[in-house]
């Protein structure tokens, strides 16, 4: 997990790419949990929080414009 100030240093395109990757990971984790293969259940929560932080950073950047 990156620090929020590091997220704010990235441009919007990079943030959106990171968000897409994390959403794909969240989907895969959800499938793994449903099939009983997920070992680290805390990772789902961590991914959700990272997506929320990225969305917050994008919104703050948009508000500054």
PQR file of N, CA, C, O and H, with PARSE charges and radii, in Angstrom:
ATOM      1  N   UNK A   1       0.843  -1.168   0.000 -0.4000 1.5000
ATOM      2  CA  UNK A   1       0.000   0.000   0.000 -0.0000 2.0000
ATOM      3  C   UNK A   1       0.893   1.238   0.000  0.5500 1.7000
ATOM      4  O   UNK A   1       1.838   1.347   0.782 -0.5500 1.4000
ATOM      5  N   UNK A   2       0.571   2.156  -0.888 -0.4000 1.5000
ATOM      6  CA  UNK A   2       1.361   3.370  -0.984 -0.0000 2.0000
ATOM      7  C   UNK A   2       0.826   4.428  -0.041  0.5500 1.7000
ATOM      8  O   UNK A   2      -0.351   4.421   0.321 -0.5500 1.4000
ATOM      9  H   UNK A   2      -0.196   2.068  -1.523  0.4000 1.0000
ATOM     10  N   UNK A   3       1.697   5.331   0.349 -0.4000 1.5000
ATOM     11  CA  UNK A   3       1.271   6.469   1.152 -0.0000 2.0000
ATOM     12  C   UNK A   3       0.437   7.392   0.282  0.5500 1.7000
ATOM     13  O   UNK A   3       0.623   7.454  -0.934 -0.5500 1.4000
ATOM     14  H   UNK A   3       2.653   5.337   0.055  0.4000 1.0000
ATOM     15  N   UNK A   4      -0.479   8.106   0.910 -0.4000 1.5000
ATOM     16  CA  UNK A   4      -1.379   8.968   0.160 -0.0000 2.0000
ATOM     17  C   UNK A   4      -0.621  10.084  -0.558  0.5500 1.7000
ATOM     18  O   UNK A   4      -0.981  10.456  -1.675 -0.5500 1.4000
ATOM     19  H   UNK A   4      -0.630   8.055   1.897  0.4000 1.0000
ATOM     20  N   UNK A   5       0.420  10.619   0.071 -0.4000 1.5000
ATOM     21  CA  UNK A   5       1.178  11.696  -0.575 -0.0000 2.0000
ATOM     22  C   UNK A   5       1.879  11.190  -1.836  0.5500 1.7000
ATOM     23  O   UNK A   5       2.073  11.952  -2.784 -0.5500 1.4000
ATOM     24  H   UNK A   5       0.713  10.317   0.978  0.4000 1.0000
ATOM     25  N   UNK A   6       2.260   9.909  -1.855 -0.4000 1.5000
ATOM     26  CA  UNK A   6       2.852   9.333  -3.062 -0.0000 2.0000
ATOM     27  C   UNK A   6       1.812   9.208  -4.169  0.5500 1.7000
ATOM     28  O   UNK A   6       2.128   9.381  -5.346 -0.5500 1.4000
ATOM     29  H   UNK A   6       2.103   9.290  -1.085  0.4000 1.0000
ATOM     30  N   UNK A   7       0.568   8.907  -3.790 -0.4000 1.5000
ATOM     31  CA  UNK A   7      -0.503   8.838  -4.778 -0.0000 2.0000
ATOM     32  C   UNK A   7      -0.772  10.216  -5.372  0.5500 1.7000
ATOM     33  O   UNK A   7      -1.019  10.344  -6.571 -0.5500 1.4000
ATOM     34  H   UNK A   7       0.311   8.766  -2.833  0.4000 1.0000
ATOM     35  N   UNK A   8      -0.723  11.235  -4.538 -0.4000 1.5000
ATOM     36  CA  UNK A   8      -0.989  12.594  -5.016 -0.0000 2.0000
ATOM     37  C   UNK A   8       0.114  13.073  -5.974  0.5500 1.7000
ATOM     38  O   UNK A   8      -0.124  13.959  -6.794 -0.5500 1.4000
ATOM     39  H   UNK A   8      -0.522  11.131  -3.564  0.4000 1.0000
ATOM     40  N   UNK A   9       1.301  12.500  -5.876 -0.4000 1.5000
ATOM     41  CA  UNK A   9       2.406  12.893  -6.742 -0.0000 2.0000
ATOM     42  C   UNK A   9       2.262  12.314  -8.151  0.5500 1.7000
ATOM     43  O   UNK A   9       2.887  12.806  -9.091 -0.5500 1.4000
ATOM     44  H   UNK A   9       1.495  11.779  -5.210  0.4000 1.0000
ATOM     45  N   UNK A  10       1.446  11.278  -8.298 -0.4000 1.5000
ATOM     46  CA  UNK A  10       1.273  10.653  -9.614 -0.0000 2.0000
ATOM     47  C   UNK A  10       0.233  11.416 -10.427  0.5500 1.7000
ATOM     48  O   UNK A  10      -0.621  12.115  -9.881 -0.5500 1.4000
ATOM     49  H   UNK A  10       0.939  10.879  -7.535  0.4000 1.0000
ATOM     50  N   UNK A  11       0.326  11.264 -11.745 -0.4000 1.5000
ATOM     51  CA  UNK A  11      -0.666  11.939 -12.582 -0.0000 2.0000
ATOM     52  C   UNK A  11      -1.944  11.098 -12.663  0.5500 1.7000
ATOM     53  O   UNK A  11      -1.969   9.933 -12.268 -0.5500 1.4000
ATOM     54  H   UNK A  11       1.019  10.696 -12.189  0.4000 1.0000
ATOM     55  N   UNK A  12      -2.981  11.713 -13.176 -0.4000 1.5000
ATOM     56  CA  UNK A  12      -4.303  11.093 -13.173 -0.0000 2.0000
ATOM     57  C   UNK A  12      -4.343   9.802 -13.992  0.5500 1.7000
ATOM     58  O   UNK A  12      -5.039   8.853 -13.629 -0.5500 1.4000
ATOM     59  H   UNK A  12      -2.960  12.660 -13.497  0.4000 1.0000
ATOM     60  N   UNK A  13      -3.603   9.770 -15.088 -0.4000 1.5000
ATOM     61  CA  UNK A  13      -3.587   8.577 -15.941 -0.0000 2.0000
ATOM     62  C   UNK A  13      -3.019   7.378 -15.179  0.5500 1.7000
ATOM     63  O   UNK A  13      -3.570   6.279 -15.243 -0.5500 1.4000
ATOM     64  H   UNK A  13      -3.038  10.541 -15.383  0.4000 1.0000
ATOM     65  N   UNK A  14      -1.923   7.593 -14.465 -0.4000 1.5000
ATOM     66  CA  UNK A  14      -1.319   6.515 -13.683 -0.0000 2.0000
ATOM     67  C   UNK A  14      -2.274   6.020 -12.600  0.5500 1.7000
ATOM     68  O   UNK A  14      -2.391   4.818 -12.362 -0.5500 1.4000
ATOM     69  H   UNK A  14      -1.475   8.486 -14.414  0.4000 1.0000
ATOM     70  N   UNK A  15      -2.946   6.953 -11.957 -0.4000 1.5000
ATOM     71  CA  UNK A  15      -3.883   6.586 -10.894 -0.0000 2.0000
ATOM     72  C   UNK A  15      -5.034   5.744 -11.436  0.5500 1.7000
ATOM     73  O   UNK A  15      -5.446   4.769 -10.807 -0.5500 1.4000
ATOM     74  H   UNK A  15      -2.851   7.929 -12.151  0.4000 1.0000
ATOM     75  N   UNK A  16      -5.545   6.118 -12.589 -0.4000 1.5000
ATOM     76  CA  UNK A  16      -6.653   5.364 -13.169 -0.0000 2.0000
ATOM     77  C   UNK A  16      -6.213   3.964 -13.592  0.5500 1.7000
ATOM     78  O   UNK A  16      -6.981   3.009 -13.478 -0.5500 1.4000
ATOM     79  H   UNK A  16      -5.210   6.910 -13.100  0.4000 1.0000
ATOM     80  N   UNK A  17      -4.972   3.842 -14.082 -0.4000 1.5000
ATOM     81  CA  UNK A  17      -4.438   2.519 -14.432 -0.0000 2.0000
ATOM     82  C   UNK A  17      -4.299   1.652 -13.183  0.5500 1.7000
ATOM     83  O   UNK A  17      -4.628   0.466 -13.200 -0.5500 1.4000
ATOM     84  H   UNK A  17      -4.348   4.618 -14.174  0.4000 1.0000
ATOM     85  N   UNK A  18      -3.804   2.260 -12.092 -0.4000 1.5000
ATOM     86  CA  UNK A  18      -3.673   1.524 -10.834 -0.0000 2.0000
ATOM     87  C   UNK A  18      -5.048   1.075 -10.333  0.5500 1.7000
ATOM     88  O   UNK A  18      -5.206  -0.044  -9.844 -0.5500 1.4000
ATOM     89  H   UNK A  18      -3.537   3.223 -12.078  0.4000 1.0000
ATOM     90  N   UNK A  19      -6.031   1.955 -10.461 -0.4000 1.5000
ATOM     91  CA  UNK A  19      -7.380   1.625 -10.019 -0.0000 2.0000
ATOM     92  C   UNK A  19      -7.936   0.443 -10.808  0.5500 1.7000
ATOM     93  O   UNK A  19      -8.540  -0.460 -10.229 -0.5500 1.4000
ATOM     94  H   UNK A  19      -5.902   2.864 -10.859  0.4000 1.0000
ATOM     95  N   UNK A  20      -7.735   0.443 -12.120 -0.4000 1.5000
ATOM     96  CA  UNK A  20      -8.210  -0.667 -12.949 -0.0000 2.0000
ATOM     97  C   UNK A  20      -7.543  -1.982 -12.553  0.5500 1.7000
ATOM     98  O   UNK A  20      -8.206  -3.016 -12.471 -0.5500 1.4000
ATOM     99  H   UNK A  20      -7.244   1.176 -12.591  0.4000 1.0000
ATOM    100  N   UNK A  21      -6.250  -1.944 -12.311 -0.4000 1.5000
ATOM    101  CA  UNK A  21      -5.531  -3.161 -11.915 -0.0000 2.0000
ATOM    102  C   UNK A  21      -6.047  -3.693 -10.578  0.5500 1.7000
ATOM    103  O   UNK A  21      -6.222  -4.899 -10.402 -0.5500 1.4000
ATOM    104  H   UNK A  21      -5.712  -1.104 -12.378  0.4000 1.0000
ATOM    105  N   UNK A  22      -6.286  -2.775  -9.639 -0.4000 1.5000
ATOM    106  CA  UNK A  22      -6.771  -3.191  -8.328 -0.0000 2.0000
ATOM    107  C   UNK A  22      -8.186  -3.743  -8.403  0.5500 1.7000
ATOM    108  O   UNK A  22      -8.529  -4.677  -7.678 -0.5500 1.4000
ATOM    109  H   UNK A  22      -6.143  -1.795  -9.781  0.4000 1.0000
ATOM    110  N   UNK A  23      -9.010  -3.172  -9.276 -0.4000 1.5000
ATOM    111  CA  UNK A  23     -10.367  -3.689  -9.435 -0.0000 2.0000
ATOM    112  C   UNK A  23     -10.347  -5.103 -10.014  0.5500 1.7000
ATOM    113  O   UNK A  23     -11.148  -5.951  -9.622 -0.5500 1.4000
ATOM    114  H   UNK A  23      -8.731  -2.414  -9.865  0.4000 1.0000
ATOM    115  N   UNK A  24      -9.424  -5.351 -10.950 -0.4000 1.5000
ATOM    116  CA  UNK A  24      -9.279  -6.706 -11.493 -0.0000 2.0000
ATOM    117  C   UNK A  24      -8.821  -7.671 -10.405  0.5500 1.7000
ATOM    118  O   UNK A  24      -9.301  -8.801 -10.318 -0.5500 1.4000
ATOM    119  H   UNK A  24      -8.773  -4.661 -11.267  0.4000 1.0000
ATOM    120  N   UNK A  25      -7.886  -7.207  -9.577 -0.4000 1.5000
ATOM    121  CA  UNK A  25      -7.411  -8.051  -8.482 -0.0000 2.0000
ATOM    122  C   UNK A  25      -8.545  -8.346  -7.499  0.5500 1.7000
ATOM    123  O   UNK A  25      -8.675  -9.469  -7.012 -0.5500 1.4000
ATOM    124  H   UNK A  25      -7.496  -6.289  -9.648  0.4000 1.0000
ATOM    125  N   UNK A  26      -9.362  -7.335  -7.212 -0.4000 1.5000
ATOM    126  CA  UNK A  26     -10.490  -7.526  -6.295 -0.0000 2.0000
ATOM    127  C   UNK A  26     -11.458  -8.565  -6.846  0.5500 1.7000
ATOM    128  O   UNK A  26     -11.974  -9.395  -6.097 -0.5500 1.4000
ATOM    129  H   UNK A  26      -9.257  -6.422  -7.608  0.4000 1.0000
ATOM    130  N   UNK A  27     -11.704  -8.521  -8.139 -0.4000 1.5000
ATOM    131  CA  UNK A  27     -12.593  -9.508  -8.765 -0.0000 2.0000
ATOM    132  C   UNK A  27     -12.013 -10.913  -8.629  0.5500 1.7000
ATOM    133  O   UNK A  27     -12.727 -11.855  -8.284 -0.5500 1.4000
ATOM    134  H   UNK A  27     -11.285  -7.847  -8.747  0.4000 1.0000
ATOM    135  N   UNK A  28     -10.713 -11.049  -8.901 -0.4000 1.5000
ATOM    136  CA  UNK A  28     -10.065 -12.350  -8.774 -0.0000 2.0000
ATOM    137  C   UNK A  28     -10.098 -12.861  -7.332  0.5500 1.7000
ATOM    138  O   UNK A  28     -10.306 -14.050  -7.088 -0.5500 1.4000
ATOM    139  H   UNK A  28     -10.133 -10.283  -9.180  0.4000 1.0000
ATOM    140  N   UNK A  29      -9.893 -11.953  -6.389 -0.4000 1.5000
ATOM    141  CA  UNK A  29      -9.933 -12.344  -4.983 -0.0000 2.0000
ATOM    142  C   UNK A  29     -11.326 -12.804  -4.580  0.5500 1.7000
ATOM    143  O   UNK A  29     -11.478 -13.741  -3.797 -0.5500 1.4000
ATOM    144  H   UNK A  29      -9.724 -10.988  -6.587  0.4000 1.0000
ATOM    145  N   UNK A  30     -12.336 -12.140  -5.118 -0.4000 1.5000
ATOM    146  CA  UNK A  30     -13.720 -12.513  -4.813 -0.0000 2.0000
ATOM    147  C   UNK A  30     -14.009 -13.922  -5.332  0.5500 1.7000
ATOM    148  O   UNK A  30     -14.647 -14.718  -4.642 -0.5500 1.4000
ATOM    149  H   UNK A  30     -12.213 -11.379  -5.754  0.4000 1.0000
ATOM    150  N   UNK A  31     -13.546 -14.233  -6.537 -0.4000 1.5000
ATOM    151  CA  UNK A  31     -13.730 -15.572  -7.096 -0.0000 2.0000
ATOM    152  C   UNK A  31     -12.967 -16.612  -6.285  0.5500 1.7000
ATOM    153  O   UNK A  31     -13.472 -17.707  -6.039 -0.5500 1.4000
ATOM    154  H   UNK A  31     -13.028 -13.587  -7.097  0.4000 1.0000
ATOM    155  N   UNK A  32     -11.753 -16.269  -5.872 -0.4000 1.5000
ATOM    156  CA  UNK A  32     -10.964 -17.196  -5.070 -0.0000 2.0000
ATOM    157  C   UNK A  32     -11.655 -17.493  -3.741  0.5500 1.7000
ATOM    158  O   UNK A  32     -11.670 -18.635  -3.281 -0.5500 1.4000
ATOM    159  H   UNK A  32     -11.343 -15.379  -6.072  0.4000 1.0000
ATOM    160  N   UNK A  33     -12.224 -16.460  -3.132 -0.4000 1.5000
ATOM    161  CA  UNK A  33     -12.901 -16.677  -1.865 -0.0000 2.0000
ATOM    162  C   UNK A  33     -14.153 -17.545  -2.046  0.5500 1.7000
ATOM    163  O   UNK A  33     -14.450 -18.407  -1.219 -0.5500 1.4000
ATOM    164  H   UNK A  33     -12.212 -15.532  -3.506  0.4000 1.0000
ATOM    165  N   UNK A  34     -14.868 -17.306  -3.122 -0.4000 1.5000
ATOM    166  CA  UNK A  34     -16.079 -18.083  -3.375 -0.0000 2.0000
ATOM    167  C   UNK A  34     -15.762 -19.561  -3.606  0.5500 1.7000
ATOM    168  O   UNK A  34     -16.554 -20.436  -3.255 -0.5500 1.4000
ATOM    169  H   UNK A  34     -14.627 -16.606  -3.795  0.4000 1.0000
ATOM    170  N   UNK A  35     -14.601 -19.829  -4.199 -0.4000 1.5000
ATOM    171  CA  UNK A  35     -14.240 -21.219  -4.474 -0.0000 2.0000
ATOM    172  C   UNK A  35     -13.419 -21.847  -3.350  0.5500 1.7000
ATOM    173  O   UNK A  35     -13.030 -23.012  -3.434 -0.5500 1.4000
ATOM    174  H   UNK A  35     -13.958 -19.118  -4.484  0.4000 1.0000
ATOM    175  N   UNK A  36     -13.155 -21.063  -2.290 -0.4000 1.5000
ATOM    176  CA  UNK A  36     -12.432 -21.595  -1.143 -0.0000 2.0000
ATOM    177  C   UNK A  36     -10.931 -21.638  -1.305  0.5500 1.7000
ATOM    178  O   UNK A  36     -10.254 -22.322  -0.538 -0.5500 1.4000
ATOM    179  H   UNK A  36     -13.471 -20.117  -2.222  0.4000 1.0000
ATOM    180  N   UNK A  37     -10.392 -20.935  -2.271 -0.4000 1.5000
ATOM    181  CA  UNK A  37      -8.947 -20.958  -2.533 -0.0000 2.0000
ATOM    182  C   UNK A  37      -8.207 -19.788  -1.902  0.5500 1.7000
ATOM    183  O   UNK A  37      -6.977 -19.786  -1.871 -0.5500 1.4000
ATOM    184  H   UNK A  37     -10.941 -20.379  -2.894  0.4000 1.0000
ATOM    185  N   UNK A  38      -8.928 -18.800  -1.401 -0.4000 1.5000
ATOM    186  CA  UNK A  38      -8.291 -17.585  -0.881 -0.0000 2.0000
ATOM    187  C   UNK A  38      -7.661 -17.862   0.481  0.5500 1.7000
ATOM    188  O   UNK A  38      -8.342 -18.280   1.417 -0.5500 1.4000
ATOM    189  H   UNK A  38      -9.928 -18.802  -1.426  0.4000 1.0000
ATOM    190  N   UNK A  39      -6.360 -17.627   0.579 -0.4000 1.5000
ATOM    191  CA  UNK A  39      -5.639 -17.850   1.827 -0.0000 2.0000
ATOM    192  C   UNK A  39      -5.591 -16.585   2.682  0.5500 1.7000
ATOM    193  O   UNK A  39      -5.783 -16.647   3.896 -0.5500 1.4000
ATOM    194  H   UNK A  39      -5.807 -17.288  -0.181  0.4000 1.0000
ATOM    195  N   UNK A  40      -5.335 -15.444   2.055 -0.4000 1.5000
ATOM    196  CA  UNK A  40      -5.197 -14.181   2.781 -0.0000 2.0000
ATOM    197  C   UNK A  40      -6.479 -13.351   2.588  0.5500 1.7000
ATOM    198  O   UNK A  40      -6.587 -12.568   1.644 -0.5500 1.4000
ATOM    199  H   UNK A  40      -5.179 -15.393   1.069  0.4000 1.0000
ATOM    200  N   UNK A  41      -7.422 -13.533   3.479 -0.4000 1.5000
ATOM    201  CA  UNK A  41      -8.709 -12.843   3.332 -0.0000 2.0000
ATOM    202  C   UNK A  41      -8.591 -11.344   3.593  0.5500 1.7000
ATOM    203  O   UNK A  41      -9.439 -10.575   3.140 -0.5500 1.4000
ATOM    204  H   UNK A  41      -7.334 -14.169   4.246  0.4000 1.0000
ATOM    205  N   UNK A  42      -7.570 -10.920   4.307 -0.4000 1.5000
ATOM    206  CA  UNK A  42      -7.383  -9.504   4.594 -0.0000 2.0000
ATOM    207  C   UNK A  42      -7.017  -8.714   3.335  0.5500 1.7000
ATOM    208  O   UNK A  42      -7.186  -7.496   3.290 -0.5500 1.4000
ATOM    209  H   UNK A  42      -6.881 -11.544   4.675  0.4000 1.0000
ATOM    210  N   UNK A  43      -6.529  -9.396   2.339 -0.4000 1.5000
ATOM    211  CA  UNK A  43      -6.123  -8.718   1.097 -0.0000 2.0000
ATOM    212  C   UNK A  43      -7.318  -8.065   0.406  0.5500 1.7000
ATOM    213  O   UNK A  43      -7.166  -7.014  -0.217 -0.5500 1.4000
ATOM    214  H   UNK A  43      -6.392 -10.386   2.375  0.4000 1.0000
ATOM    215  N   UNK A  44      -8.497  -8.665   0.505 -0.4000 1.5000
ATOM    216  CA  UNK A  44      -9.693  -8.069  -0.108 -0.0000 2.0000
ATOM    217  C   UNK A  44      -9.964  -6.695   0.485  0.5500 1.7000
ATOM    218  O   UNK A  44     -10.250  -5.744  -0.243 -0.5500 1.4000
ATOM    219  H   UNK A  44      -8.621  -9.518   1.011  0.4000 1.0000
ATOM    220  N   UNK A  45      -9.876  -6.593   1.789 -0.4000 1.5000
ATOM    221  CA  UNK A  45     -10.108  -5.315   2.460 -0.0000 2.0000
ATOM    222  C   UNK A  45      -9.043  -4.297   2.074  0.5500 1.7000
ATOM    223  O   UNK A  45      -9.344  -3.128   1.835 -0.5500 1.4000
ATOM    224  H   UNK A  45      -9.644  -7.365   2.381  0.4000 1.0000
ATOM    225  N   UNK A  46      -7.811  -4.748   2.016 -0.4000 1.5000
ATOM    226  CA  UNK A  46      -6.697  -3.874   1.662 -0.0000 2.0000
ATOM    227  C   UNK A  46      -6.878  -3.322   0.244  0.5500 1.7000
ATOM    228  O   UNK A  46      -6.637  -2.139   0.008 -0.5500 1.4000
ATOM    229  H   UNK A  46      -7.565  -5.697   2.210  0.4000 1.0000
ATOM    230  N   UNK A  47      -7.292  -4.156  -0.681 -0.4000 1.5000
ATOM    231  CA  UNK A  47      -7.499  -3.721  -2.065 -0.0000 2.0000
ATOM    232  C   UNK A  47      -8.619  -2.695  -2.137  0.5500 1.7000
ATOM    233  O   UNK A  47      -8.499  -1.688  -2.835 -0.5500 1.4000
ATOM    234  H   UNK A  47      -7.487  -5.117  -0.489  0.4000 1.0000
ATOM    235  N   UNK A  48      -9.721  -2.951  -1.407 -0.4000 1.5000
ATOM    236  CA  UNK A  48     -10.834  -1.995  -1.400 -0.0000 2.0000
ATOM    237  C   UNK A  48     -10.389  -0.634  -0.882  0.5500 1.7000
ATOM    238  O   UNK A  48     -10.786   0.400  -1.419 -0.5500 1.4000
ATOM    239  H   UNK A  48      -9.818  -3.770  -0.840  0.4000 1.0000
ATOM    240  N   UNK A  49      -9.572  -0.635   0.152 -0.4000 1.5000
ATOM    241  CA  UNK A  49      -9.090   0.626   0.714 -0.0000 2.0000
ATOM    242  C   UNK A  49      -8.155   1.354  -0.253  0.5500 1.7000
ATOM    243  O   UNK A  49      -8.207   2.579  -0.367 -0.5500 1.4000
ATOM    244  H   UNK A  49      -9.250  -1.475   0.588  0.4000 1.0000
ATOM    245  N   UNK A  50      -7.313   0.610  -0.939 -0.4000 1.5000
ATOM    246  CA  UNK A  50      -6.415   1.224  -1.908 -0.0000 2.0000
ATOM    247  C   UNK A  50      -7.199   1.872  -3.045  0.5500 1.7000
ATOM    248  O   UNK A  50      -6.853   2.962  -3.501 -0.5500 1.4000
ATOM    249  H   UNK A  50      -7.271  -0.385  -0.847  0.4000 1.0000
ATOM    250  N   UNK A  51      -8.256   1.199  -3.504 -0.4000 1.5000
ATOM    251  CA  UNK A  51      -9.104   1.763  -4.559 -0.0000 2.0000
ATOM    252  C   UNK A  51      -9.740   3.057  -4.052  0.5500 1.7000
ATOM    253  O   UNK A  51      -9.805   4.044  -4.784 -0.5500 1.4000
ATOM    254  H   UNK A  51      -8.537   0.313  -3.134  0.4000 1.0000
ATOM    255  N   UNK A  52     -10.202   3.057  -2.824 -0.4000 1.5000
ATOM    256  CA  UNK A  52     -10.825   4.255  -2.253 -0.0000 2.0000
ATOM    257  C   UNK A  52      -9.822   5.396  -2.154  0.5500 1.7000
ATOM    258  O   UNK A  52     -10.174   6.545  -2.423 -0.5500 1.4000
ATOM    259  H   UNK A  52     -10.150   2.255  -2.229  0.4000 1.0000
ATOM    260  N   UNK A  53      -8.595   5.110  -1.778 -0.4000 1.5000
ATOM    261  CA  UNK A  53      -7.566   6.144  -1.690 -0.0000 2.0000
ATOM    262  C   UNK A  53      -7.255   6.723  -3.065  0.5500 1.7000
ATOM    263  O   UNK A  53      -7.060   7.931  -3.207 -0.5500 1.4000
ATOM    264  H   UNK A  53      -8.309   4.177  -1.560  0.4000 1.0000
ATOM    265  N   UNK A  54      -7.209   5.866  -4.070 -0.4000 1.5000
ATOM    266  CA  UNK A  54      -6.941   6.339  -5.426 -0.0000 2.0000
ATOM    267  C   UNK A  54      -8.083   7.222  -5.908  0.5500 1.7000
ATOM    268  O   UNK A  54      -7.850   8.268  -6.514 -0.5500 1.4000
ATOM    269  H   UNK A  54      -7.368   4.885  -3.955  0.4000 1.0000
ATOM    270  N   UNK A  55      -9.318   6.804  -5.640 -0.4000 1.5000
ATOM    271  CA  UNK A  55     -10.472   7.614  -6.042 -0.0000 2.0000
ATOM    272  C   UNK A  55     -10.455   8.972  -5.345  0.5500 1.7000
ATOM    273  O   UNK A  55     -10.799   9.988  -5.951 -0.5500 1.4000
ATOM    274  H   UNK A  55      -9.508   5.954  -5.148  0.4000 1.0000
ATOM    275  N   UNK A  56     -10.057   8.991  -4.083 -0.4000 1.5000
ATOM    276  CA  UNK A  56      -9.961  10.252  -3.342 -0.0000 2.0000
ATOM    277  C   UNK A  56      -8.891  11.151  -3.953  0.5500 1.7000
ATOM    278  O   UNK A  56      -9.103  12.354  -4.103 -0.5500 1.4000
ATOM    279  H   UNK A  56      -9.777   8.166  -3.592  0.4000 1.0000
ATOM    280  N   UNK A  57      -7.749  10.577  -4.304 -0.4000 1.5000
ATOM    281  CA  UNK A  57      -6.664  11.353  -4.901 -0.0000 2.0000
ATOM    282  C   UNK A  57      -7.105  11.938  -6.247  0.5500 1.7000
ATOM    283  O   UNK A  57      -6.808  13.095  -6.544 -0.5500 1.4000
ATOM    284  H   UNK A  57      -7.577   9.600  -4.182  0.4000 1.0000
ATOM    285  N   UNK A  58      -7.808  11.148  -7.057 -0.4000 1.5000
ATOM    286  CA  UNK A  58      -8.289  11.629  -8.353 -0.0000 2.0000
ATOM    287  C   UNK A  58      -9.292  12.771  -8.152  0.5500 1.7000
ATOM    288  O   UNK A  58      -9.253  13.770  -8.869 -0.5500 1.4000
ATOM    289  H   UNK A  58      -8.049  10.208  -6.816  0.4000 1.0000
ATOM    290  N   UNK A  59     -10.180  12.617  -7.183 -0.4000 1.5000
ATOM    291  CA  UNK A  59     -11.189  13.654  -6.919 -0.0000 2.0000
ATOM    292  C   UNK A  59     -10.541  14.942  -6.438  0.5500 1.7000
ATOM    293  O   UNK A  59     -10.962  16.030  -6.834 -0.5500 1.4000
ATOM    294  H   UNK A  59     -10.212  11.805  -6.600  0.4000 1.0000
ATOM    295  N   UNK A  60      -9.528  14.838  -5.594 -0.4000 1.5000
ATOM    296  CA  UNK A  60      -8.841  16.029  -5.112 -0.0000 2.0000
ATOM    297  C   UNK A  60      -8.080  16.729  -6.234  0.5500 1.7000
ATOM    298  O   UNK A  60      -8.044  17.958  -6.297 -0.5500 1.4000
ATOM    299  H   UNK A  60      -9.186  13.954  -5.273  0.4000 1.0000
ATOM    300  N   UNK A  61      -7.480  15.949  -7.104 -0.4000 1.5000
ATOM    301  CA  UNK A  61      -6.787  16.543  -8.245 -0.0000 2.0000
ATOM    302  C   UNK A  61      -7.773  17.266  -9.150  0.5500 1.7000
ATOM    303  O   UNK A  61      -7.469  18.345  -9.657 -0.5500 1.4000
ATOM    304  H   UNK A  61      -7.509  14.951  -7.052  0.4000 1.0000
ATOM    305  N   UNK A  62      -8.956  16.682  -9.358 -0.4000 1.5000
ATOM    306  CA  UNK A  62      -9.963  17.297 -10.195 -0.0000 2.0000
ATOM    307  C   UNK A  62     -10.502  18.574  -9.555  0.5500 1.7000
ATOM    308  O   UNK A  62     -10.840  19.525 -10.260 -0.5500 1.4000
ATOM    309  H   UNK A  62      -9.203  15.805  -8.946  0.4000 1.0000
ATOM    310  N   UNK A  63     -10.581  18.601  -8.247 -0.4000 1.5000
ATOM    311  CA  UNK A  63     -11.094  19.777  -7.553 -0.0000 2.0000
ATOM    312  C   UNK A  63     -10.095  20.939  -7.624  0.5500 1.7000
ATOM    313  O   UNK A  63     -10.495  22.103  -7.577 -0.5500 1.4000
ATOM    314  H   UNK A  63     -10.306  17.829  -7.675  0.4000 1.0000
ATOM    315  N   UNK A  64      -8.828  20.636  -7.736 -0.4000 1.5000
ATOM    316  CA  UNK A  64      -7.803  21.675  -7.831 -0.0000 2.0000
ATOM    317  C   UNK A  64      -7.793  22.377  -9.178  0.5500 1.7000
ATOM    318  O   UNK A  64      -7.316  23.506  -9.293 -0.5500 1.4000
ATOM    319  H   UNK A  64      -8.503  19.691  -7.774  0.4000 1.0000
ATOM    320  N   UNK A  65      -8.329  21.697 -10.211 -0.4000 1.5000
ATOM    321  CA  UNK A  65      -8.292  22.267 -11.571 -0.0000 2.0000
ATOM    322  C   UNK A  65      -9.244  23.393 -11.727  0.5500 1.7000
ATOM    323  O   UNK A  65      -9.335  23.978 -12.806 -0.5500 1.4000
ATOM    324  H   UNK A  65      -8.717  20.780 -10.118  0.4000 1.0000
TER
END
